[in-house]
Structure formats: C-alpha cells, structure tokens
Amino acid sequence: MAMNPDSRARMTDAGLNLIQQAMSIYDADLTLAVCNRKFGEMFDLPSEFVTPGARFDDTIRFLLARGEYGPVEDADAFVAERVKQAQAFEAHYMERTRANGRTISVEGSPLPHGGWVTVYTDITSIKLQERLLRIRSAELSDQLLSHAEKLAQTNRELASTNAVLAETKQQLIEMEARTRTVTEMMPAHIAHVGINGRYTYSNRRLSAVMPSRPSDILDMTTIDALGEEAFSKINPHMQRALAGEANIVEFNHEESGRRIRVALTPEVAPDGAVIGVYILSTDVTEEAQARAALAQTRKRELAAQLTSGLAHDFANLLTIILGLQSRLERQVPDQTTLDLVAATQAAARRGGILLDRIASISGQRQMRPEPTDIDAFLSELGTMANASLPEGVTLDIRPAPLDTPILIDAGGLQDSLLNLVLNARDAIGKQPGQITLQTQTHGDTWIEFIVRDTGPGFSGEALKHALDPFFTTKGGEGSGLGLSVVYDLTKLAGGRCTLSNAPDGGAMVSLRLPLRRPTTGPGPSLVLLVEDNPDIREAVREDLIAQGHAVIEAASADEALALADLPGIDVALSDMMLTGEKTGADLLDALAARAHPARRLLMSSLPPSDDRLRAASDRYPVLRKPFDADALQAFLTQDTAQ
C-alpha cells in the first residue's frame, strides 16, 4: 500500500529527530530546506531560523551577533566570506571551539542537484577524554582503559535511548493534541465513563447535543451531567455496557425537544474485566424527521397501490347503481318507492365523496414548504374558521412570538388546523364553548400547534383509534378520514400528531412540526425564463426582478436554445408544456447535453400523476403551479442548497 505524503513526512521528521547530531540541508539558493530539532537546540536558534525557507546569511549574521564565532572586526566581510564558501559547495570537515567553550565538529557534503548537507557533532566530552588519556596514559592499566571504553559505549547507548524516549514523548503529545482538536470539532459528544460512573474524558460537546446540560463534566457523575430525564433513559443501556455488551439507544429528549442517539462501547482490560464505557452521543433530530417523512411516504405509496384497483372497481359499481336507480325512478310512480330510490342515490353519491377522500390520502401529495409569517397565517385561518362557528362558540388564537418567517407547507397545515377546529366545534355541540388554538416553540427544533376545546373530550377508544382511517364517533355523519388526513399530513412533514384530554376537560390535539427557517436566498442571477403564456411569464418575471435577478425571456424551447449562448446565464426556469414540439424537459435535456452551467429548473400545472411530469421530476426540481413570490424564492433557495 502506498504511503501518503503526510505520513512519509512525519516519519522522516521523526527519524531525523532521533539523530544525536545536529543536521541542516540548504538548497542551491542558500535557503533552509530541512533541519532536525537538534540543530535548533545546539545553536539555540529562534523558530524563524529553523523553518524551511530561512536564509543562510541571516542565520550566520544572527550567530555572529550573538558571539558564536568570537570577536570579528568586519561582520559584513565575515558573512560574505561564509556565503562565498557555501556557494562553492566543497566537502569539508573541521573542528572548532565555540564561544561557550563547547567543541563541535562540522562535516559538510555537497548534494547532486545543488545545496549541501552539514552535520554538527558535539565532541567536547571526547576531546576531554583524549586530553585526560594523554596526560595519564602511562599510569592507566589495560583493564581501566577497557572499562572506560565500555562505560563510554554504555553512555552513548543511554543517550540514544533517551533521545528515542524524548521523540516518542513529543509524538504522543502532538498526537494527543491533534486527537483532542479533532474530537472538539466533531458535531457529537465523545466521552468515557469509569466503572464508578464518573466521566474521565469528554470533548466538551455535551451542551451541543443537549443544550441545557453543562460542557465541562470531567469527574461528574452521569446523572449530574445528563440530568434525571436523560439518565433514566440511558442508564439501563449503560448497565448493559458495563456488563460487556455494546449497544445503542435512541430516545426523545423532552427537555430540549431533540432526538438523541447514544452508542455505548465497553472498555475491556487484558484480563477480560470491563473497566469503563466509551460513549458517542449525536443529535439525530433531522434524521429522525426525515425517516418519519420517508416512512409516511412509503405508507402512502402502499396505500395507493392497495386502494387504486379497489377504488376503480368501486366507482364502476356506484356508476351502475346510480344508473339503475335512475331507471327505477322513471318507471315506479308511487312515493314510497321514490323515497327509497332517492335514499339509495344519496348513499351512492356519498360513496363517491368517500372515494375522493381516499384519493386525497393515497395520492402523491407533494409537500410545498415556503416562508410563512405565522401571525398572518393564523389571522387568515381565524377569519376562515370563525365563519363556520355557531353563535356562542368562540375561537381564541394565541400565537407564539416569532421574529422571522418559518418554512411550512401552509396549505397542508391550514387544512389540518381547519379540520381540527371543525372537529372541536362538533364536539362542543349546541351549547356555548371555546376553542383555543395555541402555538409554542421548543428551542430551534419544533413548532407546536395545539387545538383545545371545552367539549367532553376523547373517549378511551377514541384516544386509541381516532387517527385510524374510517374511525368516527359521529355515526353516519362522519367519514372517519378527518383526523387520519391530519395525521398523514403531519407525518409527511416530519412531525408528530398526538391526542389527549386536557387536565381541566376537553379534547386536545397537538401538531408538532420541524421548525425550519428560510435560508439566505441566492444572489442576483441572470435567469432564462421560458413560458408560453404571456400573462404568467410577466408575473414570474416581475417576481424575479423584485428579488434582484435579471431576466431574459423566451416563449418556446427553440427560442430559449437560441438565447442560451448568451454569457452569464445562471438559471434556466422553464414551464413543462411549451408551444411547439419540445417540452420544458426537452429544453433542459438539450442544455445538459451542451454542458450548460446554468441550474435547470421546471415549473408546471400538470397533476403529479402525469407520466411526462413524473419522468421529468426524476431529473429536475419542479415548482408546482400556482405559486407566489415567496414560494418562488423558496424554490430557488432550496435548489441552491441542494
């Protein structure tokens, strides 16, 4: 396996640092290419002189000023002479005594492609031993000389071992620093808990996963660090890990409104005993929301497959029944039979309405999140709902303070809330009562819509089955699809729908939706707008210009292709159905074949079931008509984020 350059460089540095001598390599331009740590330590050089790129003459001048070469009358001439010698690149060996009294040997060798390598060895102790041996050589025995040689060898081995240990220690320090930096940057909490239940390590990211908890938790117990709620959910799994079983737990952290996943891995000693647990905690709220939306989409697809054939046959049967009843109505004159015919026809027509409701559940409804001002949204909802409330029943709307719009499917949410308000109206009945619609936020994760009424509340059976399709407590007056549609729309948005009875009586339905704020829109772009309807083209053009974009227009695919070569086009936004033989999808395919850099987007009023639109939507984002300026901006922004 080939070694990557970073690993090779680290190995080279480590090897050079193990050498006892100081070493430097200067290139042909007399700039430092490589040196080891001993080079800086031997001459006590600041970092700028041991960094690749440092100039040789600057280093000599620094050492000269510090007295390394003793008294020198002409500093410039001295430096110039050393530079001249270096440029000659001749191999040399010399020994000199430094200003501090230490003796070093200097051995230089030229390199094949210019430059030279120099090795500096501190030989002070060797010189001292040589002088002592010369002075006392006559008095020393062969045994003593042998012992001195062994002692010198042992000292050299010890010095080498110390160098290895020092380098290993330095590498461990650097590795620990890198590891801590990496763990601090991760969007997860990484920790270790000892057998006594106290934290021995933490990357100080607990508060990023659970905002209400502290960051510095070293030596804290798990219950103090996590809080009672999270601890009660994690502790059983912690005990399994302490018993030697790695496991994962995922739970809702009600205090922060987040979905948390915790992986626990036991730390096992060589003798097999568990001595601690490694913990990895991550915020998987958005992942859980996406999973819920995907699961609901799959349920809808399955429901569509199961009901489409049955609905088709059922519709045929209802058509036959209505036809037969019409013939019977014309042939039988007595009133009693006519009343029965009318009742049968009414039942058949109600069956047709029921089929439409089933289609709304199993059909491919597309979520259309757009920036929505919640105050304005609730005000409009109140106007619509109040018109259907009888005298004596009031609607109290209590919005949560939100300083910016949020991204929601306003149409789906409006349908859901109107459905809940009308259900609450029916539950109150003819007596006076109140319906309360309250919104509240849970951090930056959820926005919750709560509808309460002063009616009798849900029965036990209703609490279990009210969200099931076709379950109703209204007898023949209800289809049993209202709350199931609300549930379906909420789950499709990645939210949660819960039913309960308020403590002071009455039913309470909660819709908890992901709280998402609009991202910053795309910068000013040049948009190629392709639409064959001049009125629609004009409206979209005005919206784009109001958002800061420049626009060029075309009414057909051929006209657009002729304009596509203009420089600077950033976005191609085309209607699906255009005048001429080519569709909007054909136009975008042609731009893709040219490798045109513009983002390619579609808009369409075709139903989602149209085969042409379904095929095109697999390749390009589609904006469903009708849409307003906010929806257009959200569409462009969403595509940019993708």
C-alpha positions in Angstrom: 0.0 0.0 0.0 1.4 3.4 -1.0 2.2 5.7 1.9 0.6 9.2 1.7 2.9 12.2 1.7 1.9 13.4 5.2 2.8 10.1 6.8 6.1 9.9 4.9 6.9 13.5 6.1 6.1 12.7 9.7 8.3 9.5 9.5 11.1 11.5 8.0 10.9 14.2 10.7 10.8 11.5 13.5 13.9 9.8 12.0 15.9 13.0 11.8 15.0 14.0 15.3 16.3 10.7 16.6 19.8 11.6 15.3 22.1 12.8 18.1 23.9 15.2 15.8 22.5 18.5 14.6 21.8 18.5 10.9 20.8 21.1 8.3 20.3 21.0 4.5 20.4 24.2 2.5 19.5 24.3 -1.2 21.3 25.9 -4.1 19.7 29.3 -3.3 21.2 29.1 0.3 17.7 28.8 1.9 17.0 26.1 4.5 15.3 23.0 3.1 15.4 20.6 6.1 16.8 20.6 9.6 16.2 18.5 12.7 15.3 19.6 16.2 18.9 19.1 17.5 20.1 21.9 15.0 17.9 24.5 16.7 18.8 23.2 20.2 22.5 23.1 19.7 22.8 26.7 18.5 19.7 28.0 20.5 18.1 29.3 17.3 14.7 31.1 17.2 12.0 29.4 15.2 12.4 31.7 12.2 15.9 30.3 11.6 14.8 26.6 11.8 11.8 27.0 9.5 12.2 25.9 5.8 12.9 29.0 3.7 15.2 30.6 6.3 18.2 32.3 4.6 21.8 31.0 5.3 23.3 34.5 5.5 20.6 35.7 8.0 21.4 32.7 10.3 25.2 33.4 10.1 24.6 37.1 10.9 22.4 36.1 13.9 25.0 33.7 15.3 27.8 36.2 14.7 25.9 39.0 16.6 25.4 36.6 19.5 29.2 35.9 19.7 29.2 32.4 18.3 32.4 33.0 16.3 34.1 35.1 18.9 35.4 38.7 18.2 35.0 39.7 14.5 36.1 43.1 13.3 34.2 43.3 10.0 30.8 41.5 10.3 29.7 42.1 6.7 33.0 40.8 5.3 32.8 37.7 7.6 29.2 36.9 6.4 30.2 37.4 2.8 33.1 35.1 3.2 31.0 32.3 4.7 28.4 32.8 1.9 31.1 32.5 -0.7 32.4 29.3 0.9 28.9 27.9 1.0 28.3 28.7 -2.7 31.4 26.7 -3.6 29.8 23.6 -2.2 33.0 21.8 -1.4 33.1 18.9 1.0 34.9 19.8 4.3 35.5 18.7 7.8 36.6 20.9 10.7 36.6 21.2 14.4 36.1 24.4 16.3 35.6 25.6 19.9 32.5 27.7 20.3 32.2 30.9 22.4 30.5 28.8 25.1 33.6 26.6 25.4 32.0 23.6 23.8 33.8 21.9 20.9 32.0 20.7 17.8 32.9 19.0 14.6 31.4 20.3 11.3 31.2 18.0 8.3 29.7 19.2 5.1 29.0 17.4 1.8 27.6 18.8 -1.4 24.3 17.4 -2.9 23.9 16.2 -6.5 21.4 18.9 -7.5 23.0 21.8 -5.7 23.0 22.7 -2.0 24.7 20.8 0.8 24.1 18.9 4.0 26.0 19.6 7.2 26.3 17.5 10.3 27.3 19.1 13.6 28.6 16.9 16.4 29.3 18.0 20.0 32.7 16.4 20.7 33.5 18.2 23.9 33.5 15.1 26.1 35.6 13.2 23.5 38.2 15.9 23.5 38.3 16.0 27.3 38.8 12.2 27.4 41.5 12.4 24.8 43.4 15.0 26.9 43.0 13.0 30.1 44.2 9.9 28.4 47.2 11.6 27.0 48.1 13.1 30.4 47.6 9.8 32.3 48.2 7.2 29.7 51.3 6.0 31.4 49.5 5.3 34.6 46.4 3.6 33.2 46.2 -0.1 33.0 44.8 -2.0 30.1 41.8 -3.1 32.4 41.0 0.5 33.2 41.1 1.5 29.6 38.8 -1.3 28.7 36.4 -0.3 31.5 36.5 3.3 30.2 35.6 2.2 26.7 32.7 0.1 27.9 31.5 3.0 30.1 31.6 5.4 27.1 29.7 2.9 25.0 27.1 2.5 27.7 26.7 6.3 27.9 26.2 6.5 24.2 23.6 3.8 24.3 21.8 5.5 27.2 21.9 8.8 25.3 20.4 7.1 22.2 17.6 5.6 24.4 16.9 8.9 26.0 16.6 10.5 22.5 14.1 7.8 21.4 12.1 8.3 24.6 12.1 12.1 24.1 11.0 11.8 20.5 8.3 9.3 21.4 7.0 11.6 24.1 6.9 14.5 21.7 5.0 12.5 19.2 2.5 11.3 21.8 1.9 14.9 22.9 1.4 16.0 19.3 -0.9 13.1 18.7 -3.0 13.8 21.8 -3.3 17.5 20.8 -4.4 16.5 17.2 -6.9 14.0 18.6 -8.4 16.5 21.0 -8.7 19.1 18.3 -10.5 16.6 16.0 -12.9 15.5 18.8 -13.6 19.1 19.7 -14.6 19.8 16.1 -17.0 16.8 15.8 -20.7 17.5 16.0 -21.1 14.8 18.6 -20.4 14.2 22.3 -17.5 11.8 22.8 -16.8 10.7 26.4 -15.5 8.0 28.7 -17.1 6.9 31.9 -15.2 4.9 34.5 -16.5 1.9 36.4 -17.6 4.3 39.2 -19.9 6.1 36.8 -17.8 9.3 36.6 -16.6 11.0 33.4 -12.8 10.5 32.9 -12.9 12.2 29.4 -15.2 14.5 27.5 -14.7 16.5 24.3 -16.9 19.3 25.9 -19.6 18.9 23.3 -22.4 17.6 25.6 -24.1 21.0 25.5 -24.1 20.9 21.7 -26.2 17.7 21.8 -28.3 18.6 24.8 -28.3 22.4 25.1 -29.4 22.5 28.7 -26.5 20.4 30.0 -23.0 21.6 31.0 -19.9 21.3 28.8 -17.2 20.8 31.5 -18.2 17.4 33.0 -14.9 15.8 33.9 -15.3 13.8 37.2 -19.0 14.4 37.3 -21.4 11.5 37.7 -23.6 10.6 34.7 -26.8 11.6 36.5 -25.4 15.1 37.3 -24.1 15.6 33.8 -27.1 14.3 31.9 -30.0 15.2 34.2 -32.6 12.8 35.5 -34.6 12.6 32.3 -31.8 11.6 30.0 -30.1 9.5 32.7 -33.2 7.4 33.3 -33.3 6.5 29.6 -29.6 5.9 29.1 -28.7 4.1 32.4 -30.3 0.7 31.6 -28.1 0.6 28.4 -25.1 1.9 30.4 -25.5 -1.1 32.7 -25.6 -3.5 29.7 -22.3 -1.9 28.5 -20.8 -2.3 32.0 -21.8 -5.9 31.7 -19.7 -6.2 28.5 -22.5 -5.7 25.8 -22.0 -2.9 23.3 -25.4 -1.3 22.5 -27.2 1.7 21.0 -30.2 3.6 22.4 -32.2 6.4 20.7 -34.7 8.5 22.6 -36.6 11.8 22.7 -35.0 14.3 25.0 -38.1 16.2 26.0 -36.2 19.0 27.8 -34.6 20.1 24.5 -37.1 18.6 22.1 -34.3 16.7 20.3 -33.9 13.1 19.2 -30.6 11.7 20.6 -28.7 8.6 19.7 -26.2 7.2 22.1 -23.7 4.4 21.3 -22.1 2.7 24.3 -19.0 0.5 23.9 -17.4 -1.3 26.9 -13.7 -0.8 27.6 -12.2 -4.2 28.4 -9.0 -4.8 30.3 -6.5 -7.5 29.1 -7.9 -9.9 31.8 -11.4 -9.5 30.4 -12.8 -7.2 33.1 -14.9 -4.2 32.0 -13.2 -1.0 33.3 -15.3 1.7 31.7 -17.6 2.7 28.8 -16.9 4.8 25.8 -19.9 7.0 24.8 -20.8 8.6 21.5 -23.9 10.8 21.6 -25.3 12.5 18.5 -28.3 14.8 17.7 -30.3 12.9 15.1 -33.4 15.1 15.2 -33.3 16.0 11.5 -32.5 12.4 10.6 -35.5 11.2 12.6 -37.7 13.7 11.0 -36.6 12.6 7.5 -37.1 9.0 8.5 -40.6 9.7 9.6 -41.4 11.6 6.4 -39.9 8.8 4.3 -41.8 6.1 6.2 -45.0 8.0 5.8 -44.4 8.5 2.1 -43.9 4.7 1.7 -47.1 4.1 3.6 -48.9 6.4 1.2 -47.4 4.6 -1.8 -48.5 1.3 -0.4 -52.0 2.7 0.3 -52.2 4.0 -3.2 -51.3 0.6 -4.6 -53.8 -1.2 -2.4 -56.7 1.2 -3.0 -56.3 2.2 -6.6 -57.7 -1.0 -8.1 -60.4 -1.3 -5.4 -61.4 2.4 -5.9 -61.6 1.9 -9.7 -64.0 -1.1 -9.3 -66.0 0.5 -6.6 -66.5 3.6 -8.8 -67.8 1.4 -11.6 -70.2 -0.3 -9.3 -71.5 3.1 -8.0 -72.0 4.2 -11.6 -74.1 1.1 -12.3 -76.1 1.6 -9.1 -76.9 5.2 -9.9 -77.9 4.3 -13.5 -80.2 1.6 -12.3 -81.8 3.8 -9.7 -82.4 6.5 -12.3 -84.3 3.9 -14.5 -86.3 2.7 -11.5 -87.2 6.3 -10.6 -88.7 6.9 -14.0 -90.6 3.6 -14.0 -92.1 3.5 -10.5 -94.7 6.2 -9.7 -95.5 5.5 -6.0 -94.0 7.9 -3.5 -92.7 5.2 -1.1 -90.6 3.7 -3.8 -89.4 7.1 -5.0 -88.2 7.9 -1.4 -86.3 4.6 -1.3 -84.7 5.4 -4.7 -83.7 8.9 -3.5 -82.1 7.4 -0.4 -80.2 4.9 -2.4 -78.9 7.6 -4.8 -77.8 9.7 -1.8 -75.9 6.8 -0.4 -74.2 6.1 -3.7 -73.2 9.8 -4.1 -71.8 9.7 -0.6 -69.8 6.7 -1.7 -68.3 8.9 -4.5 -67.4 11.6 -2.0 -65.7 8.9 0.1 -63.6 7.8 -2.9 -62.4 11.4 -3.3 -61.3 11.4 0.4 -59.5 8.1 -0.1 -57.7 9.6 -3.1 -56.6 12.5 -1.0 -54.9 10.1 1.4 -53.3 7.7 -1.0 -52.4 10.2 -3.8 -49.0 11.5 -4.3 -49.3 14.8 -2.4 -46.1 16.9 -2.6 -45.0 18.9 0.3 -44.5 22.6 -0.6 -42.7 24.4 2.3 -42.5 28.1 1.8 -41.6 31.1 4.1 -44.7 31.8 6.1 -45.4 34.6 8.6 -47.2 32.7 11.3 -49.1 35.7 12.7 -50.5 36.5 9.2 -51.2 32.8 8.7 -53.1 32.4 11.9 -55.0 35.6 11.3 -56.2 34.3 7.9 -57.1 31.0 9.5 -59.1 32.7 12.2 -61.1 34.6 9.5 -61.9 31.4 7.7 -62.7 29.3 10.8 -64.9 31.9 12.5 -67.3 31.9 9.6 -68.2 28.3 10.3 -68.6 28.6 14.1 -72.1 28.9 15.6 -73.1 31.7 17.9 -71.8 31.0 21.4 -68.6 29.2 20.3 -65.5 31.4 20.1 -62.1 30.8 18.7 -59.1 32.1 20.8 -55.8 32.2 18.8 -52.6 32.6 20.9 -49.6 32.7 18.6 -46.0 32.3 19.9 -43.7 35.3 19.2 -41.6 34.6 16.1 -39.5 37.4 14.7 -38.9 35.7 11.3 -41.0 33.6 8.9 -40.6 29.9 9.0 -40.7 27.2 6.3 -44.0 25.2 6.4 -46.4 23.7 3.9 -49.0 26.4 4.6 -51.8 24.7 2.5 -51.4 21.4 4.3 -51.2 23.0 7.7 -54.2 25.2 7.0 -56.3 22.1 6.0 -55.2 20.3 9.2 -56.0 23.1 11.6 -59.4 23.9 10.0 -60.2 20.2 10.3 -59.3 20.2 14.0 -61.3 23.4 14.6 -64.4 22.0 12.9 -64.0 18.7 14.9 -63.8 20.8 18.1 -66.9 22.7 17.0 -68.8 19.4 16.5 -67.6 18.1 19.9 -68.9 21.2 21.7 -72.3 20.8 20.1 -75.0 23.3 20.6 -74.0 24.6 24.0 -71.7 27.6 24.3 -68.0 26.8 24.4 -64.5 27.9 23.4 -61.9 26.6 21.0 -58.2 27.6 21.7 -55.5 27.4 19.1 -52.1 28.0 20.7 -48.6 27.9 19.2 -45.4 27.4 21.0 -41.8 26.7 20.1 -39.4 24.2 21.5 -35.9 25.6 21.1 -34.9 25.9 17.5 -36.2 22.4 16.8 -40.0 22.3 16.8 -43.1 24.5 16.5 -46.2 23.1 18.1 -49.9 23.9 17.2 -52.3 22.9 20.0 -56.1 22.9 19.5 -58.2 22.5 22.7 -61.9 22.7 23.2 -64.4 22.7 26.1 -66.3 19.7 24.9 -66.5 16.3 26.6 -63.0 15.2 25.5 -61.9 11.9 23.8 -63.2 8.6 24.9 -60.7 5.9 25.7 -61.5 4.2 22.4 -61.1 7.4 20.5 -57.7 8.1 22.0 -56.6 4.7 20.7 -58.1 4.7 17.3 -59.1 8.3 16.3 -56.1 8.6 14.0 -57.1 5.4 12.1 -58.8 5.8 8.7 -62.6 5.4 8.8 -62.8 5.5 12.6 -65.6 8.0 13.6 -67.7 8.9 16.6 -70.2 10.8 14.5 -72.1 7.8 13.3 -73.3 8.2 9.7 -72.4 11.9 9.6 -68.7 11.2 9.7 -66.3 9.6 7.1 -63.7 8.8 9.7 -61.0 10.3 7.5 -60.6 13.8 9.0 -58.1 13.1 11.8 -56.3 10.5 9.7 -55.7 13.1 7.0 -54.3 15.5 9.7 -52.1 12.7 11.0 -50.9 11.9 7.4 -50.0 15.5 6.5 -48.2 15.9 9.8 -46.1 12.8 9.4 -45.4 13.6 5.8 -43.8 16.9 7.1 -41.6 15.0 9.5 -43.7 16.0 12.6 -45.8 14.3 15.3 -49.5 14.3 16.0 -50.8 13.4 19.5 -54.2 13.2 21.1 -55.0 13.7 24.7 -57.6 15.2 27.1 -56.8 18.5 28.8 -56.4 18.4 32.6 -59.4 20.7 33.0 -61.5 18.7 30.5 -62.0 18.8 26.8 -60.0 17.3 23.9 -56.5 18.4 22.9 -54.7 17.7 19.7 -51.1 18.6 19.2 -49.3 19.0 15.9 -45.5 19.3 16.4 -43.7 20.3 13.2 -40.0 20.8 12.4 -39.0 24.5 13.0 -37.1 25.4 9.9 -36.2 29.0 9.0 -35.6 30.1 5.4 -32.0 30.1 4.3 -30.5 33.1 2.6 -31.7 33.3 -0.9 -29.4 33.0 -3.9 -27.5 36.1 -5.0 -28.5 38.1 -8.0 -28.6 35.8 -11.1 -29.3 36.1 -14.8 -32.4 33.9 -15.3 -33.6 32.5 -18.6 -37.4 32.4 -18.1 -39.3 30.1 -20.6 -43.1 30.3 -20.5 -45.5 30.4 -23.5 -48.3 32.1 -21.5 -47.5 35.9 -21.6 -49.5 36.7 -18.5 -47.8 34.1 -16.4 -44.4 35.0 -17.9 -45.0 38.6 -17.0 -45.9 37.7 -13.4 -42.9 35.5 -12.9 -40.6 38.0 -14.5 -41.8 40.7 -12.1 -41.3 38.4 -9.1 -37.7 37.6 -10.2 -36.8 41.2 -10.8 -38.2 42.2 -7.4 -35.9 39.6 -5.9 -32.9 41.2 -7.6 -32.5 38.9 -10.6 -32.0 39.9 -14.2 -34.3 38.1 -16.7 -34.3 37.2 -20.3 -37.5 35.6 -21.7 -38.5 33.0 -24.3 -41.8 31.6 -25.3 -40.6 28.2 -26.7 -37.8 25.7 -26.4 -36.3 26.7 -29.7 -36.3 30.4 -28.8 -34.7 29.6 -25.5 -32.0 27.5 -27.1 -31.1 30.4 -29.4 -30.7 32.6 -26.3 -28.8 30.1 -24.2 -25.5 31.0 -25.7 -25.6 34.5 -24.1 -22.9 34.8 -21.5 -23.7 34.8 -17.8 -27.0 32.8 -17.6 -27.1 31.3 -14.1 -30.6 29.7 -14.0 -32.9 28.2 -16.7 -36.5 28.2 -15.4 -39.0 26.6 -17.9 -42.6 25.7 -17.9 -43.2 22.0 -18.6 -45.6 22.4 -21.5 -44.5 24.9 -24.2 -45.6 26.0 -27.6 -44.0 23.7 -30.3 -42.8 20.1 -30.3 -40.3 20.4 -27.4 -41.4 20.4 -23.8 -39.6 22.2 -21.0 -37.9 18.9 -20.0 -36.6 18.5 -23.6 -35.2 22.1 -23.3 -33.4 21.3 -20.1 -32.1 18.0 -21.5 -30.6 19.9 -24.5 -28.9 22.4 -22.1 -27.5 19.4 -20.2 -26.2 17.9 -23.4 -24.4 21.2 -24.1 -22.9 21.1 -20.5 -24.5 24.5 -20.0 -23.5 25.7 -16.5 -27.0 27.1 -15.6 -29.1 25.4 -12.9 -32.0 23.7 -14.7 -35.5 24.1 -13.1 -39.1 23.3 -14.1 -42.5 24.7 -13.2 -45.8 23.0 -14.1 -49.5 22.9 -13.5 -49.8 19.3 -14.6 -51.1 16.9 -12.0 -48.4 14.9 -10.2 -49.7 11.7 -11.7 -49.0 12.8 -15.3 -46.4 10.5 -16.8 -44.4 13.2 -18.5 -44.1 15.2 -15.4 -43.2 12.2 -13.3 -40.4 11.3 -15.7 -39.1 14.9 -15.7 -39.2 15.3 -11.9 -36.7 12.5 -11.6 -34.2 14.7 -13.3 -35.1 18.3 -12.4 -36.7 20.1 -9.4 -40.3 21.0 -10.2 -42.2 24.0 -8.8 -46.0 23.3 -8.8 -48.4 26.0 -10.0 -49.9 28.1 -8.7 -47.2 29.8 -6.7 -46.5 33.2 -5.3 -43.3 35.2 -4.9 -42.4 33.6 -1.6 -42.8 30.1 -3.0 -40.7 31.0 -6.0 -37.9 32.4 -3.8 -38.1 29.3 -1.5 -37.8 27.1 -4.6 -34.8 28.8 -5.9 -33.2 28.8 -2.4 -33.9 25.2 -1.8 -32.4 24.2 -5.2 -29.3 26.3 -4.4 -28.9 24.4 -1.0 -29.1 21.1 -2.8 
